[in-house]
Amino acid sequence: MNAPLPDTKPATGAGDAKPLNLLIAAPRGFCAGVDRAIEIVEKALERYGAPVYVRHEIVHNKYVVEGLKAKGAIFVKELDEVPTDAPVVFSAHGVPKSVPAEAERRNMVYVDATCPLVSKVHRQAERQLEKGRHIIFIGHEGHPEVIGTMGQVEPGQMTLVENIEDVDKLPFESDEELAYLTQTTLSVDDTREVIDALEWRYPNIRGPKAEDICYATSNRQAAVKELAHDCDLVLVVGAPNSSNSLRLVEVAERLGTPGKLIQRAEEIDPAWLEGIDTIGLTAGASAPEVLVREVVDALAKLRPLHEKTITHTEEKMVFKLPRQLTE
Ligand code: SF4
């Protein structure tokens, strides 16, 4: 248990209750790819007028999705739910090649909000195939990004592995031409283990020059590592289907600190704060800052807060919008 921090500002709080130290991770929340995807939908609404259709949740956050719905976006699962004469946006997670191909076949107006860092993995897949290599893709089965990346190649050209057990089961000989790529939002530590297992079994396997796990995922995990040791509990604001948010809970728990994923402040159970001195707070890459502040305000109603930001690094990444929305 930790004593109150001497250099923090007391926030307004709940009466005479014992103060609670609140360590807020930085960076947290929105990344450049999510900012860009949301702006793409907003700009598409300005340019084409409502409704603008969006294939899949633009980012994994209900609050964001509801906000865009209120502005005139209609979210659908598949392209065949979109009228041919309506504009459609593809989500930040990326789409299989068949999706834009279908939109073109139907002469639809579409805007691709795939994060440029996911598109980079798609291009790497193409390059590895051109060199005659079979691709081992490290990712979580069923995640939209994995479906999108595996959909860049023909069936049978890419094999998904989720963990080192899957690596053991791979049917390839040790001298086969192989390359690996990864989903962008994985656990940095788990992925290293899987890559080590692949390199041990296939000494000639090729990988990307720089890791595919994106800067935002790595930075948010590193920021949680910096504060988790000093906390009795770490709250992660994010959606249950958000891969990078789930990884943040795991990072805290692996350091021996319980982690809880919450979507909104109302999910905080006051019993969680019983007997604890220090709580950590962060947010996944698709969770807006307004939801983090909502959590801070809710905590301040339960206990007087001493709030402090623990900065791992500052992010300055910004991605350009697609030209069709800026010209
Ligand atoms: S988490 Fe990373 S890959 Fe995903 S949208 Fe953000 S920057 Fe792009």
Residues whose N, C-alpha, C, O or C-beta is under 5 A from the ligand:
A	BS01	SF4	C31 A32 G33 V34 A92 C115 L117 V118 T184 C214 A216 T217 A285
